[in-house]
Amino acid sequence: MKVQREKETRLDRIEKGLELLLQGTSELREEQKRYTEERRESQKKIDAEILELREAQKQTDAQLEKTIRNLGEIGRQLADLGLVQGEVAEDLFY
């Protein structure tokens, strides 16, 4: 081992270090590309889910508006019935 160390010059060690550095940098770039693609796919899914939620909210709002109109109509009908019943009750009382 000592013989090998003696044969390995400082320049050889620097070259090996640079090779490792370049290899690591290349691996990091590839990993970053994979990560970026995964994030894009995740974001697409999230965007699709948000769109679905917005559509569901629109449907819910429309249904709520319809229900409110129906309740208003029922309230008017009940008020009309109460008025008629009150008039009938007065007629019967007198």
N, CA, C and O of each residue as an XYZ file, in Angstrom:
376
protein
N       0.822     -1.185      0.000
C       0.000      0.000      0.000
C       0.870      1.254      0.000
O       0.599      2.214     -0.721
N       1.909      1.228      0.812
C       2.801      2.372      0.870
C       3.496      2.571     -0.473
O       3.766      3.698     -0.888
N       3.777      1.466     -1.137
C       4.430      1.548     -2.438
C       3.470      2.208     -3.427
O       3.871      3.045     -4.235
N       2.203      1.821     -3.348
C       1.220      2.397     -4.259
C       1.059      3.892     -3.987
O       0.938      4.686     -4.921
N       1.058      4.268     -2.733
C       0.947      5.676     -2.375
C       2.117      6.473     -2.911
O       1.967      7.602     -3.380
N       3.242      5.881     -2.832
C       4.432      6.581     -3.311
C       4.379      6.756     -4.819
O       4.862      7.756     -5.349
N       3.801      5.796     -5.502
C       3.718      5.891     -6.951
C       2.637      6.893     -7.369
O       2.732      7.517     -8.427
N       1.612      7.038     -6.526
C       0.520      7.959     -6.834
C       0.984      9.382     -6.522
O       1.302      9.710     -5.379
N       1.015     10.186     -7.521
C       1.486     11.553     -7.328
C       0.339     12.431     -6.844
O      -0.827     12.038     -6.822
N       0.716     13.591     -6.474
C      -0.283     14.557     -6.024
C      -1.244     14.875     -7.166
O      -2.446     15.014     -6.945
N      -0.730     14.987     -8.360
C      -1.551     15.261     -9.524
C      -2.551     14.129     -9.751
O      -3.695     14.390    -10.123
N      -2.143     12.877     -9.536
C      -3.047     11.728     -9.679
C      -4.200     11.827     -8.672
O      -5.358     11.573     -9.001
N      -3.853     12.197     -7.455
C      -4.893     12.320     -6.431
C      -5.868     13.454     -6.781
O      -7.075     13.322     -6.582
N      -5.345     14.548     -7.295
C      -6.201     15.665     -7.697
C      -7.113     15.225     -8.836
O      -8.304     15.539     -8.834
N      -6.568     14.508     -9.797
C      -7.379     14.028    -10.920
C      -8.483     13.091    -10.440
O      -9.618     13.180    -10.910
N      -8.165     12.199     -9.514
C      -9.188     11.298     -8.965
C     -10.264     12.096     -8.230
O     -11.455     11.807     -8.343
N      -9.832     13.084     -7.489
C     -10.794     13.929     -6.776
C     -11.704     14.670     -7.738
O     -12.908     14.772     -7.502
N     -11.141     15.185     -8.815
C     -11.941     15.872     -9.821
C     -12.926     14.916    -10.496
O     -14.074     15.276    -10.757
N     -12.467     13.698    -10.774
C     -13.364     12.705    -11.375
C     -14.540     12.413    -10.454
O     -15.685     12.343    -10.899
N     -14.251     12.245     -9.166
C     -15.325     12.007     -8.198
C     -16.266     13.211     -8.120
O     -17.484     13.056     -8.031
N     -15.689     14.398     -8.154
C     -16.494     15.606     -8.102
C     -17.399     15.705     -9.322
O     -18.585     16.005     -9.192
N     -16.849     15.455    -10.502
C     -17.645     15.513    -11.724
C     -18.720     14.435    -11.743
O     -19.840     14.678    -12.194
N     -18.384     13.253    -11.257
C     -19.362     12.168    -11.193
C     -20.496     12.543    -10.232
O     -21.671     12.346    -10.543
N     -20.142     13.073     -9.086
C     -21.149     13.494     -8.110
C     -22.032     14.604     -8.654
O     -23.245     14.600     -8.444
N     -21.426     15.550     -9.351
C     -22.191     16.649     -9.944
C     -23.169     16.115    -10.985
O     -24.322     16.543    -11.051
N     -22.690     15.176    -11.795
C     -23.563     14.577    -12.809
C     -24.729     13.834    -12.157
O     -25.867     13.943    -12.614
N     -24.451     13.084    -11.097
C     -25.511     12.363    -10.387
C     -26.516     13.337     -9.770
O     -27.723     13.097     -9.787
N     -25.997     14.435     -9.229
C     -26.900     15.451     -8.662
C     -27.801     16.058     -9.726
O     -28.986     16.285     -9.479
N     -27.258     16.321    -10.896
C     -28.072     16.868    -11.981
C     -29.176     15.896    -12.376
O     -30.324     16.299    -12.561
N     -28.835     14.629    -12.503
C     -29.831     13.621    -12.860
C     -30.908     13.512    -11.784
O     -32.099     13.418    -12.083
N     -30.474     13.527    -10.547
C     -31.435     13.455     -9.444
C     -32.340     14.686     -9.449
O     -33.537     14.573     -9.186
N     -31.779     15.859     -9.744
C     -32.570     17.079     -9.814
C     -33.592     16.985    -10.941
O     -34.732     17.420    -10.776
N     -33.205     16.430    -12.070
C     -34.144     16.257    -13.181
C     -35.294     15.345    -12.771
O     -36.456     15.641    -13.048
N     -34.966     14.231    -12.110
C     -36.017     13.308    -11.657
C     -36.941     13.992    -10.660
O     -38.162     13.857    -10.737
N     -36.359     14.718     -9.736
C     -37.138     15.411     -8.721
C     -38.059     16.449     -9.371
O     -39.235     16.557     -9.024
N     -37.504     17.205    -10.316
C     -38.297     18.221    -11.001
C     -39.469     17.591    -11.744
O     -40.582     18.114    -11.705
N     -39.226     16.479    -12.417
C     -40.298     15.790    -13.144
C     -41.364     15.262    -12.178
O     -42.560     15.355    -12.453
N     -40.925     14.714    -11.061
C     -41.879     14.226    -10.057
C     -42.730     15.381     -9.536
O     -43.939     15.233     -9.359
N     -42.100     16.527     -9.291
C     -42.835     17.703     -8.811
C     -43.848     18.173     -9.855
O     -44.964     18.563     -9.511
N     -43.453     18.135    -11.133
C     -44.380     18.536    -12.194
C     -45.593     17.613    -12.209
O     -46.732     18.071    -12.303
N     -45.340     16.323    -12.117
C     -46.440     15.359    -12.118
C     -47.331     15.565    -10.898
O     -48.557     15.534    -11.009
N     -46.728     15.771     -9.755
C     -47.504     16.028     -8.535
C     -48.333     17.294     -8.684
O     -49.499     17.330     -8.290
N     -47.735     18.323     -9.249
C     -48.456     19.581     -9.424
C     -49.617     19.409    -10.393
O     -50.679     20.001    -10.196
N     -49.429     18.607    -11.439
C     -50.521     18.349    -12.374
C     -51.684     17.670    -11.658
O     -52.845     18.011    -11.888
N     -51.372     16.713    -10.791
C     -52.421     16.025    -10.036
C     -53.129     16.995     -9.107
O     -54.355     16.986     -9.003
N     -52.355     17.826     -8.438
C     -52.940     18.805     -7.519
C     -53.830     19.783     -8.287
O     -54.931     20.110     -7.843
N     -53.344     20.248     -9.444
C     -54.144     21.163    -10.258
C     -55.453     20.513    -10.700
O     -56.503     21.155    -10.693
N     -55.387     19.239    -11.083
C     -56.603     18.529    -11.498
C     -57.573     18.403    -10.328
O     -58.781     18.569    -10.500
N     -57.047     18.110     -9.138
C     -57.904     17.994     -7.955
C     -58.534     19.343     -7.608
O     -59.705     19.407     -7.236
N     -57.764     20.407     -7.730
C     -58.296     21.741     -7.461
C     -59.409     22.065     -8.446
O     -60.440     22.620     -8.066
N     -59.201     21.720     -9.705
C     -60.225     21.962    -10.716
C     -61.499     21.186    -10.383
O     -62.604     21.715    -10.501
N     -61.338     19.933     -9.967
C     -62.504     19.125     -9.570
C     -63.218     19.764     -8.386
O     -64.447     19.828     -8.359
N     -62.456     20.232     -7.417
C     -63.057     20.877     -6.247
C     -63.803     22.152     -6.632
O     -64.876     22.435     -6.099
N     -63.233     22.914     -7.555
C     -63.911     24.133     -8.003
C     -65.223     23.803     -8.697
O     -66.234     24.472     -8.483
N     -65.200     22.771     -9.528
C     -66.427     22.355    -10.205
C     -67.465     21.875     -9.192
O     -68.647     22.205     -9.295
N     -67.014     21.098     -8.221
C     -67.928     20.621     -7.179
C     -68.494     21.799     -6.388
O     -69.669     21.803     -6.021
N     -67.652     22.795     -6.131
C     -68.116     23.977     -5.401
C     -69.163     24.731     -6.213
O     -70.153     25.209     -5.660
N     -68.949     24.840     -7.526
C     -69.930     25.509     -8.380
C     -71.267     24.766     -8.333
O     -72.326     25.386     -8.240
N     -71.209     23.438     -8.397
C     -72.434     22.647     -8.337
C     -73.114     22.815     -6.982
O     -74.336     22.945     -6.899
N     -72.310     22.809     -5.931
C     -72.864     22.984     -4.586
C     -73.508     24.358     -4.449
O     -74.592     24.486     -3.879
N     -72.844     25.381     -4.969
C     -73.398     26.729     -4.906
C     -74.715     26.814     -5.681
O     -75.675     27.434     -5.224
N     -74.746     26.189     -6.847
C     -75.978     26.204     -7.649
C     -77.095     25.482     -6.918
O     -78.234     25.950     -6.901
N     -76.780     24.351     -6.317
C     -77.788     23.596     -5.574
C     -78.267     24.383     -4.356
O     -79.456     24.386     -4.037
N     -77.334     25.047     -3.683
C     -77.696     25.858     -2.524
C     -78.609     27.015     -2.938
O     -79.597     27.309     -2.264
N     -78.272     27.655     -4.036
C     -79.112     28.749     -4.533
C     -80.514     28.246     -4.870
O     -81.507     28.903     -4.556
N     -80.590     27.095     -5.503
C     -81.887     26.508     -5.834
C     -82.677     26.180     -4.565
O     -83.882     26.424     -4.489
N     -81.987     25.628     -3.578
C     -82.640     25.286     -2.311
C     -83.154     26.542     -1.614
O     -84.256     26.551     -1.065
N     -82.352     27.596     -1.641
C     -82.779     28.855     -1.018
C     -84.017     29.409     -1.718
O     -84.950     29.878     -1.066
N     -84.020     29.353     -3.055
C     -85.214     29.813     -3.795
C     -86.430     28.972     -3.420
O     -87.519     29.502     -3.201
N     -86.231     27.655     -3.349
C     -87.345     26.766     -2.982
C     -87.855     27.073     -1.581
O     -89.062     27.098     -1.341
N     -86.924     27.305     -0.656
C     -87.347     27.639      0.710
C     -88.103     28.959      0.739
O     -89.076     29.107      1.479
N     -87.659     29.910     -0.061
C     -88.382     31.187     -0.147
C     -89.786     30.983     -0.667
O     -90.742     31.560     -0.147
N     -89.910     30.156     -1.698
C     -91.233     29.868     -2.260
C     -92.112     29.148     -1.226
O     -93.290     29.473     -1.081
N     -91.551     28.194     -0.526
C     -92.303     27.470      0.512
C     -92.740     28.439      1.609
O     -93.860     28.360      2.114
N     -91.828     29.364      1.975
C     -92.177     30.365      2.992
C     -93.338     31.224      2.545
O     -94.242     31.512      3.329
N     -93.317     31.640      1.276
C     -94.424     32.450      0.756
C     -95.722     31.648      0.757
O     -96.782     32.167      1.109
N     -95.631     30.377      0.360
C     -96.825     29.531      0.347
C     -97.370     29.348      1.757
O     -98.579     29.409      1.978
N     -96.470     29.124      2.704
C     -96.912     28.970      4.097
C     -97.520     30.277      4.620
O     -98.504     30.259      5.360
N     -96.932     31.395      4.234
C     -97.482     32.683      4.668
C     -98.866     32.879      4.072
O     -99.776     33.346      4.756
N     -99.032     32.520      2.788
C    -100.348     32.642      2.154
C    -101.361     31.746      2.861
O    -102.500     32.156      3.085
N    -100.957     30.530      3.214
C    -101.867     29.622      3.921
C    -102.234     30.174      5.287
O    -103.388     30.082      5.706
N    -101.281     30.737      5.970
C    -101.549     31.316      7.294
C    -102.512     32.477      7.189
O    -103.403     32.627      8.025
N    -102.340     33.300      6.171
C    -103.226     34.434      5.972
C    -104.637     33.955      5.678
O    -105.602     34.482      6.232
N    -104.761     32.974      4.821
C    -106.079     32.433      4.497
C    -106.693     31.797      5.729
O    -107.870     32.006      6.023
N    -105.901     31.027      6.443
C    -106.435     30.372      7.630
C    -106.837     31.406      8.675
O    -107.844     31.245      9.365
N    -106.045     32.466      8.784
C    -106.411     33.523      9.738
C    -107.703     34.185      9.349
O    -108.529     34.463     10.219
N    -107.914     34.450      8.081
C    -109.158     35.063      7.616
C    -110.338     34.127      7.854
O    -111.415     34.546      8.281
N    -110.104     32.848      7.565
C    -111.173     31.863      7.790
C    -111.478     31.784      9.280
O    -112.645     31.725      9.669
N    -110.472     31.782     10.096
C    -110.688     31.719     11.529
C    -111.457     32.936     12.029
O    -112.327     32.808     12.891
N    -111.145     34.109     11.499
C    -111.879     35.305     11.901
C    -113.337     35.209     11.471
O    -114.236     35.583     12.225
N    -113.571     34.716     10.279
C    -114.941     34.585      9.791
C    -115.726     33.617     10.680
O    -116.902     33.837     10.970
N    -115.069     32.562     11.097
C    -115.757     31.570     11.945
C    -115.988     32.129     13.353
O    -116.980     31.800     14.003
N    -115.090     32.952     13.803
C    -115.202     33.496     15.154
C    -116.345     34.478     15.255
O    -117.036     34.514     16.273
N    -116.560     35.263     14.239
C    -117.595     36.273     14.303
C    -118.861     35.763     13.767
O    -119.857     36.486     13.742
